[in-house]
Amino acid sequence: MIELKHPYLNEDHEIFRQALRKFLEKEAYPFYEQWEEDRMIPRSFWTKMGEQGFLCPDIDEKYGGSGVDWGFAVVINEELERVGTSLIGIGLHNDIVVPYITTFGTEEQKQRWLPKCVTGEIITAIAMTEPGTGSDLANIKTTAKLDGDHYIVNGQKTFITNGIQSDLVVVAVKTDTQAVPKHKGVSLLVIERGTPGFSRGRKLNKVGLHSQDTAELIFEDVV
Ligand SMILES: Cc1cc2nc3c(=O)[nH]c(=O)nc-3n(C[C@H](O)[C@H](O)[C@H](O)COP(=O)(O)OP(=O)(O)OC[C@H]3O[C@@H](n4cnc5c(N)ncnc54)[C@H](O)[C@@H]3O)c2cc1C
């Protein structure tokens, strides 16, 4: 008889939990202290998670996911947290960033990005916070100016989870600096690793979460 931890979890979730815990006992627990010392979680851990179906399991099967309910995300986050808080970037990828693409992405974008988000070949990040703007998001200074059929992005972000490793960043930008109220002028653009003008700043030292690569991102005339 399997103990059910929450009223919304059923036996399938708990079988999944046992498989994940067994996987983490082999692939994460023995290495976590070393990752904290190295101040980085290896990309190979992400792809191992992906191979076993532990990344974005809610994504539709046609994009490589398992199409399962949100309870599986709860299990993943609980089990990763048991290993150590620095694994928080995986939940951010699964439950915060990738859903922007599944919800708002075009079919072409979904086909291009989602399968690799599931395998761990693409690590994602969300970049909202700036050196002068955290809670007051409507006051971001990063701009995206429309120029023909593309935007040109300039600005700087800080405290970005998965900042160093991310391949795909959902970036909050001002597309209309005159908008009233101010938040109406904010848009989200996706910027890929390797786009000219997109670079990483410092990997920030913190009081904890050492292997979580919280970093600065810089955008200079990024098309
Ligand atoms: C480990 C870590 C990871 C992070 N990852 C990300 C990420 O992936 N992407 C991202 O975009 N950001 C990320 N952040 C940034 C985080 O979202 C910001 O730190 C947060 O939004 C707060 O902004 P701030 O630090 O500028 O604090 P501030 O906005 O300067 O706030 C400082 C204090 O003032 C209070 N305060 C602010 N405004 C008001 C008000 N109007 N009334 C009363 N009190 C107020 C706040 O509650 C807080 O206590 C991360 C931060 C950390 C520490």
The ligand as an SDF file (V2000), in Angstrom:
LIG
                    3D

 53 58  0  0  0  0  0  0  0  0999 V2000
   18.1160   33.3200   -5.9950 C   0  0  0  0  0  0  0  0  0  0  0  0
   17.3050   34.2540   -6.8170 C   0  0  0  0  0  0  0  0  0  0  0  0
   16.8470   33.8500   -8.0560 C   0  0  0  0  0  0  0  0  0  0  0  0
   16.1040   34.7360   -8.8460 C   0  0  0  0  0  0  0  0  0  0  0  0
   15.6880   34.3200  -10.0830 N   0  0  0  0  0  0  0  0  0  0  0  0
   15.0790   35.2190  -10.9040 C   0  0  0  0  0  0  0  0  0  0  0  0
   14.7530   34.8560  -12.2550 C   0  0  0  0  0  0  0  0  0  0  0  0
   14.9500   33.7160  -12.7000 O   0  0  0  0  0  0  0  0  0  0  0  0
   14.2180   35.8020  -13.0540 N   0  0  0  0  0  0  0  0  0  0  0  0
   13.9600   37.0660  -12.6230 C   0  0  0  0  0  0  0  0  0  0  0  0
   13.4750   37.8670  -13.4130 O   0  0  0  0  0  0  0  0  0  0  0  0
   14.2560   37.4440  -11.3470 N   0  0  0  0  0  0  0  0  0  0  0  0
   14.8000   36.5580  -10.4890 C   0  0  0  0  0  0  0  0  0  0  0  0
   15.1310   36.9370   -9.2040 N   0  0  0  0  0  0  0  0  0  0  0  0
   14.8760   38.2990   -8.7830 C   0  0  0  0  0  0  0  0  0  0  0  0
   13.6570   38.4250   -7.8880 C   0  0  0  0  0  0  0  0  0  0  0  0
   12.4940   38.2000   -8.6400 O   0  0  0  0  0  0  0  0  0  0  0  0
   13.7300   39.8340   -7.2940 C   0  0  0  0  0  0  0  0  0  0  0  0
   14.7780   39.8170   -6.3430 O   0  0  0  0  0  0  0  0  0  0  0  0
   12.4160   40.2180   -6.6870 C   0  0  0  0  0  0  0  0  0  0  0  0
   11.5140   40.5360   -7.7090 O   0  0  0  0  0  0  0  0  0  0  0  0
   12.5650   41.4040   -5.7310 C   0  0  0  0  0  0  0  0  0  0  0  0
   13.1540   42.4600   -6.3810 O   0  0  0  0  0  0  0  0  0  0  0  0
   14.3670   43.2630   -5.7310 P   0  0  0  0  0  0  0  0  0  0  0  0
   15.4120   42.2790   -5.2960 O   0  0  0  0  0  0  0  0  0  0  0  0
   14.7770   44.3560   -6.6650 O   0  0  0  0  0  0  0  0  0  0  0  0
   13.7810   43.8880   -4.4150 O   0  0  0  0  0  0  0  0  0  0  0  0
   12.9610   45.2480   -4.2940 P   0  0  0  0  0  0  0  0  0  0  0  0
   11.9100   45.3200   -5.3280 O   0  0  0  0  0  0  0  0  0  0  0  0
   13.9540   46.3780   -4.2190 O   0  0  0  0  0  0  0  0  0  0  0  0
   12.3040   45.0290   -2.8800 O   0  0  0  0  0  0  0  0  0  0  0  0
   13.0600   45.1360   -1.6730 C   0  0  0  0  0  0  0  0  0  0  0  0
   12.1110   45.0390   -0.5010 C   0  0  0  0  0  0  0  0  0  0  0  0
   11.1280   46.0890   -0.5550 O   0  0  0  0  0  0  0  0  0  0  0  0
    9.8140   45.5540   -0.5550 C   0  0  0  0  0  0  0  0  0  0  0  0
    8.9740   46.3420   -1.4650 N   0  0  0  0  0  0  0  0  0  0  0  0
    9.1890   46.5610   -2.7710 C   0  0  0  0  0  0  0  0  0  0  0  0
    8.2300   47.3470   -3.2790 N   0  0  0  0  0  0  0  0  0  0  0  0
    7.3780   47.6250   -2.2650 C   0  0  0  0  0  0  0  0  0  0  0  0
    6.1900   48.3910   -2.1700 C   0  0  0  0  0  0  0  0  0  0  0  0
    5.6850   49.0300   -3.2180 N   0  0  0  0  0  0  0  0  0  0  0  0
    5.5830   48.4250   -0.9800 N   0  0  0  0  0  0  0  0  0  0  0  0
    6.0870   47.7900    0.1050 C   0  0  0  0  0  0  0  0  0  0  0  0
    7.2120   47.0410    0.0560 N   0  0  0  0  0  0  0  0  0  0  0  0
    7.8540   46.9760   -1.1000 C   0  0  0  0  0  0  0  0  0  0  0  0
    9.9700   44.1120   -1.0410 C   0  0  0  0  0  0  0  0  0  0  0  0
    8.9330   43.2870   -0.5390 O   0  0  0  0  0  0  0  0  0  0  0  0
   11.3090   43.7250   -0.4520 C   0  0  0  0  0  0  0  0  0  0  0  0
   11.1920   43.3270    0.8900 O   0  0  0  0  0  0  0  0  0  0  0  0
   15.8270   36.0480   -8.3830 C   0  0  0  0  0  0  0  0  0  0  0  0
   16.2770   36.4460   -7.1240 C   0  0  0  0  0  0  0  0  0  0  0  0
   17.0160   35.5730   -6.3530 C   0  0  0  0  0  0  0  0  0  0  0  0
   17.4910   36.0590   -5.0100 C   0  0  0  0  0  0  0  0  0  0  0  0
  1  2  1  0
  2  3  1  0
  2 52  2  0
  3  4  2  0
  4  5  1  0
  4 50  1  0
  5  6  2  0
  6  7  1  0
  6 13  1  0
  7  8  2  0
  7  9  1  0
  9 10  1  0
 10 11  2  0
 10 12  1  0
 12 13  2  0
 13 14  1  0
 14 15  1  0
 14 50  1  0
 15 16  1  0
 16 17  1  0
 16 18  1  0
 18 19  1  0
 18 20  1  0
 20 21  1  0
 20 22  1  0
 22 23  1  0
 23 24  1  0
 24 25  2  0
 24 26  1  0
 24 27  1  0
 27 28  1  0
 28 29  2  0
 28 30  1  0
 28 31  1  0
 31 32  1  0
 32 33  1  0
 33 34  1  0
 33 48  1  0
 34 35  1  0
 35 36  1  0
 35 46  1  0
 36 37  1  0
 36 45  1  0
 37 38  2  0
 38 39  1  0
 39 40  1  0
 39 45  2  0
 40 41  1  0
 40 42  2  0
 42 43  1  0
 43 44  2  0
 44 45  1  0
 46 47  1  0
 46 48  1  0
 48 49  1  0
 50 51  2  0
 51 52  1  0
 52 53  1  0
M  END
$$$$
